[in-house]
């Protein structure tokens, strides 16, 4: 059983919707079975376009809304993510990666959707992308991500894979935080009374997209007196009035674009940089992201037993990446190898684009199966011996 | 958007809302994209200007999260029957409690005049300069087949009649579909006010017509050319709304509920 639904419940999710798609369907099944007891609205929708839009609609009403899918469904959600960013209504979307492209290998795992996540929806907008490190981390991540999405009023994306969403692992209950802190950010609801005393007749001077230093504008939800406004996917001015067509105004457009993008600095400050685990000054530094944490960790132990000291840099927050901090860490590394479950080295390309960093070598796998520890150990040894810079281990077991 | 201000039903919608809704801040007007879809910005309610074709999906989520809000969705024929066709059908079968007003001008106006899903066969547009060869969708028949529980058609040239339909549509508990002939004076030179006026005939003027009779409504929906019925085609009140059928909402709107209900107990995994 995946830990996604539990964590969603702990995070205060009130609305979940989905279209069935392996390997994300387990989330829907758990949510549906426990919806009534947990007080969560769960809906199965006609397609993923409907899913993301329905979730954003619920979020606009003021609840925490989430949905999960796999690569193909995520592709259909792209335009909706842009809407979430433009109208500044937070939503959390989980992509449980299968092996692609297209229908691909629905029941097998891969880390092949990184660039899809980085590039989802057109235009520039603030987004958060996190890759949970293991099953237990799935539990911790969702409340953290909801807090960030609520604070910065933008889409929060989770990049996991079949290995985590359908993998089974025991987690000690004490390691799960059932009451994580909840921060809904600058939210004005009828319930919290923030808007109750505003003058309804004058609309209280409320501006939904008020230009602020942080880029975050207090968000009123429908039903609150005195805060009537229209949220708009067309570019708009502070009060929500459209400026994109006949009244196009370069000054206002620039101001709104900069307002939204100022959130990026706030998000970066709110998210911790990654850190190195294992011995300093190791013979080799293995760099992974998301679900490869466990296998890389085990490979490091095996290497150490065989007299090769290895440490690990595992990336959990993909956006913001904290490129400077990563460079600082890798500056002290003797031999660096990026380990990832895809063909083209998507993370290696991303890291290079953000930092100009080029690793000593790569270990990749794209046969649908996850890495096994010896795959990494053998590859590290052949790379340290100088025989190759790219290892693609063969999966020996037919499953 | 030369045709934008011609959409008289915008004004009618505001009038209808004034009659039916308790206060403006409890009303949300949600649009897609198109000439029709700037409407939320013109009236004094909470508004959402969403994506092309997606207004109904957004509205469904919003209504389920706070079913105390009155929800009105506005769009056009391209928005609702073309790119949003999937959501249109499924929203009707779900009986989401909202009013969906389609300003149907049988053309894509915002993009300067291409064939739409309700363009008649033979109509010449920039995208089909030799005439449309595809049969148009029949929105009323489609709504009947898909299970909408209130189905009506108005004409922007019959404003009092249209206002009354908007009021009824808001008051109806369930999915109310209101197709409104809204001639585009800029790009549609076939289906003009002059073309519609002699053809439209109010169903309300026919005392024998029973809007509770689905089969009769389906027959009426097929009429075109010589006589085009407007008015309330169909209504039924014996179907539960989507929010009414969902036990999770028994304790009230989601948005007013305690955020976290999870308690650490015996771990059931």
Contacts between the chains, C-beta under 8 A, distances in Angstrom:
chain1	res1	chain2	res2	distance
A	1	B	269	5.3
A	6	B	262	7.8
A	6	B	269	8.0
A	9	B	260	7.8
A	9	B	261	7.5
A	9	B	262	4.7
A	10	B	260	6.9
A	10	B	262	5.0
A	11	B	260	7.8
A	12	B	259	3.9
A	12	B	260	4.6
A	14	B	65	7.0
A	14	B	254	4.5
A	14	B	255	7.6
A	14	B	257	6.7
A	14	B	259	7.6
A	15	B	61	6.7
A	15	B	64	6.9
A	15	B	65	5.7
A	15	B	254	6.5
A	17	B	61	7.3
A	35	B	248	5.9
A	36	B	247	5.7
A	36	B	248	5.7
A	38	B	261	6.2
A	38	B	262	7.2
A	39	B	248	6.3
A	39	B	251	7.4
A	39	B	254	7.8
A	39	B	257	6.1
A	39	B	258	8.0
A	39	B	261	5.0
A	40	B	248	6.9
A	41	B	64	5.4
A	41	B	65	7.2
A	41	B	246	6.8
A	41	B	248	5.3
A	41	B	249	7.3
A	41	B	254	5.7
A	42	B	248	7.9
A	43	B	60	7.9
A	43	B	64	7.1
A	45	B	57	7.3
A	45	B	90	7.7
A	46	B	86	5.4
A	46	B	87	6.8
A	46	B	89	7.9
A	46	B	90	4.3
A	47	B	86	6.1
A	49	B	54	6.7
A	49	B	57	7.2
A	49	B	86	7.7
A	49	B	87	7.9
A	50	B	54	7.7
A	50	B	57	4.3
A	50	B	86	7.0
A	50	B	87	5.6
A	50	B	90	7.1
A	53	B	50	7.0
A	53	B	51	6.9
A	53	B	54	4.3
A	53	B	57	3.6
A	53	B	58	4.8
A	53	B	61	7.0
A	53	B	87	7.8
A	54	B	57	4.9
A	54	B	58	6.9
A	54	B	60	5.4
A	54	B	61	3.7
A	54	B	64	7.9
A	55	B	61	6.0
A	56	B	58	6.0
A	56	B	61	6.7
A	57	B	30	7.7
A	57	B	48	7.8
A	57	B	57	6.8
A	57	B	58	3.7
A	57	B	59	6.1
A	57	B	60	6.4
A	57	B	61	2.8
A	57	B	62	3.9
A	57	B	63	7.7
A	57	B	65	7.2
A	58	B	61	3.8
A	58	B	62	6.4
A	58	B	64	6.2
A	58	B	65	3.9
A	58	B	254	7.5
A	59	B	61	7.6
A	59	B	65	7.7
A	60	B	48	6.3
A	60	B	58	7.3
A	60	B	61	7.6
A	60	B	62	5.6
A	60	B	65	8.0
A	61	B	61	7.4
A	61	B	62	4.6
A	61	B	65	3.6
A	61	B	66	4.2
A	61	B	69	7.2
A	61	B	254	7.7
A	61	B	255	5.3
A	62	B	65	6.8
A	62	B	66	6.9
A	62	B	255	4.3
A	63	B	65	4.6
A	63	B	254	5.0
A	63	B	255	5.3
A	64	B	259	7.5
A	65	B	61	6.9
A	65	B	65	7.4
A	79	B	51	5.8
A	80	B	51	6.9
A	80	B	54	7.3
A	83	B	50	6.4
A	83	B	51	5.4
A	83	B	54	7.9
A	87	B	48	7.2
A	87	B	50	7.9
A	173	B	264	7.6
A	173	B	267	5.0
A	178	B	262	5.8
A	178	B	263	7.4
A	178	B	264	4.5
A	179	B	260	7.1
A	179	B	262	7.8
A	179	B	264	7.9
A	182	B	259	6.2
A	182	B	260	6.8
A	184	B	259	8.0
A	189	B	255	7.2
A	190	B	256	7.7
A	191	B	255	7.8
A	191	B	256	5.9
A	200	B	25	6.9
A	221	B	66	7.8
A	221	B	255	7.0
A	222	B	25	7.3
A	222	B	26	7.7
A	222	B	28	4.7
A	222	B	46	3.8
A	222	B	62	7.3
A	222	B	66	6.9
A	222	B	69	5.6
A	223	B	25	6.3
A	223	B	26	5.8
A	223	B	46	7.6
A	223	B	66	6.1
A	223	B	68	6.9
A	223	B	69	5.9
A	223	B	255	7.6
A	224	B	25	6.5
A	225	B	23	7.7
A	225	B	25	4.9
A	226	B	25	7.3
A	227	B	25	7.4
A	228	B	24	6.2
A	228	B	25	5.7
A	228	B	44	6.2
A	228	B	45	6.6
A	228	B	46	5.6
A	229	B	46	6.9
A	229	B	47	7.2
A	230	B	29	7.8
A	230	B	40	4.7
A	230	B	41	5.1
A	230	B	46	7.4
A	230	B	47	3.1
A	230	B	48	6.8
A	230	B	49	6.0
A	231	B	47	7.1
A	231	B	48	5.3
A	231	B	49	6.9
A	232	B	41	7.3
A	232	B	48	8.0
A	232	B	49	4.1
A	233	B	33	7.4
A	233	B	49	5.6
A	233	B	50	6.0
A	233	B	51	6.0
A	234	B	49	6.2
A	240	B	41	7.5
A	240	B	47	7.6
A	241	B	41	6.2
A	242	B	38	6.8
A	242	B	41	6.2
A	242	B	49	7.0
A	245	B	1	6.4
A	246	B	1	7.2
